[in-house]
Amino acid sequence: MRTLKIEPLTKEAFAPFGDVIETDGSDHFMINNGSTMRFHRLATVQTATPDDQAIISIFRADALEMPLTVRMLERHPLGSQAFIPLLGNPFLIVVAPLGDAPVSGLVRAFVTNGRQGINYHRGVWHHPVLTIEKRDDFLVVDRSGTGNNCDEHFFQEDEFLILAPHQ
C-alpha cells in the first residue's frame, strides 16, 4: 500500500481537479457604497442539463480514524460539488483525475488551511469529505436534478492507499 503525501492546497496544484475557493489572490472589488469587499467568481457551479439546479446544503461530518485506508473514491458525473468550511478548521482532500475509473497510482492528497474551500469539477474522483480529528460543518453547493449523480469505485486490495496526516 502506498502512503499518500499530503500537499498544501494551492490553486495551481488543485487546478486539474477543480477550484480552490479562497480570497487570497482572487479578483475583488468594493460594493455596498464601499462597505463590503466582494471576492468575485471564486468557482463555477457545473450542471449537466438546463433542468438541473444548483442547491446549497450543510454537511456535518465526523472525523474518521487516522491513519485511514482509502478503499474507495466517488464522483459526481452530472454536477460539480463545492465544500466551504464553516468552522475554520483545516480538512483533507483526496482526488484522482477524470476517467472511467480512478487510477490508484494517480491519487493525490491535499490539506486546506481552514479558510479555503474547494469545488470539485464534474466527474472528478474524490474521497467523501474528510475532517481532521473532530466533527466539522461545511456549506456544500452541488447539483439537484434527475439521474444518478454519484458513482463509486472500490479499489482492489493491492490498490488501497494510506492517508496519515500526522506523519
N, C-alpha and C positions, 0 to 999 in steps of 0.2 A: 504494500500500500504506500502510496506517495503522500507525504505531508505537504499540504498547501502552504506556500509562502504567502503571508498576509501583507499586502501592499497598502500604503496610504492611498486613500481615494483622491484622484485628481481627474479633472475634465479630460485631459489628454489620454490617460490610461484607460478610462472607462468609456471613451467615445465609441468603440466598436459594439458596445452593449446597450448604450443609452445615454441619458443626460445626467450630469451632476447638478443638483438644484442647490445653489448657494449664491450668496450676494457678492463674495469676493470676485473681482474681475468681471462682473456682469454689467450689461447695459442698464443704465438707470437714469431717471430724470425726476424732477420735482413736480408734484401735483398738489391739489387742495390748497391753492393760494400759498404754496411754499412751505406747508407744514408737514408734508409727507414725501418721503423718497420712494419712488416706485422702481423696483428691480424687475425689468420687463422681459417677458417671454423666456423664462428660465427653462422651460421644457414644452414640448408639443404633445398633446394627447392624440394618440393614433387610434382610429377605429376602422373596421373593415368595410362597413356599409353605411350609407346615409341614414338608415333607420337606427343605428346604434347610438347610444347616449353615453356621454362622459358622466360618471357619478362620483360622489365623494362619500367615503366611509371612514370610520375609525376602527383600526385593528388594535386589540390589546393582546400582546404576545408575551408568553412566558419564556424565560431563558431555558435553553436546552443544556444538558450536562456536557461539559467540555473535558477532554477533547471529544469532538464529535466525529463519528464516522459518517461521511457523506455517501449515502447509498442511492440517492435519487435526486433528480432535478425536474423542474416543471417549466412549462412555457405557456404563454397566452397568445395563440395564433390570431385572434380576432381583435386585439387591442393592446395598447401599452398599459403599464401599471407603474404608478409612482408611489413612493413611500417617503413621507416627510416626518421626521421625529418630532414629537410634541413635548417631550420632557428634557431634551437637550443631551441625551445620552448617546455615546458612540454605538454603532451597530455594525454587524458583519454582513458582507455581501459575497455570495459565491455564484459565479456566472460561467457560461460557456458560449461560444459563438453560435450564430444561426446555423441550422442544418436539420436534416430529418431526425437525427438523434445527437445528443451531446457526445463529444469525444473526451473521455476521461483525461487524457494527456493534455488537453487544451483548457481545462478548467482553471480559473483564476479566482483569487480571494482578495477582498479589499476591506478596509475598516474606515468608517467615517470619523470625523472629528466631533460629532454630536450636533453640529449646526448644519450639516449637509444632508440633503435628501437625494434620492435617485429616482430616475424614471427609466424603467426597462422598456426598450423598444419592442414593438410587436414581434413575437416569435423568439425572443432571446431566452435561452435556457438559464434558469436560476434556481437556487435553493429557496424554499419558503423563508419568510422573514426570520432573521437570527439576531436576537438581543444578546447582550453580554451581561451575564451574572444576575439580572433581575428583570422583572416584568416591565414592559415598556409600551407606550401608546404611539401610534402612527396615524397621521392623516393619509388616507390612500385615495388616489384618483385612478379609476380604471373604467372599464367598459361594461355597459349593461346592454343586453340585446339577446336575440335568439341565437341558438347554436352553442355547441360546447366550446368554451374558451379556456380550457385547462387540459393540456396534455402532460402526462407524467412519464418519465423514463427511469427505470430502475437499472442500475449498473450491475454487471456480473460481479461476483465477489472479488475477482482479481483486479477489478477496476475501481474498487472503493477508494475513497480519499479520506485523509485525516485532516481535521481542522482543529488546531491547537493554538488559541490566541495568546496564551501565557508562556509560550516557549520562545 
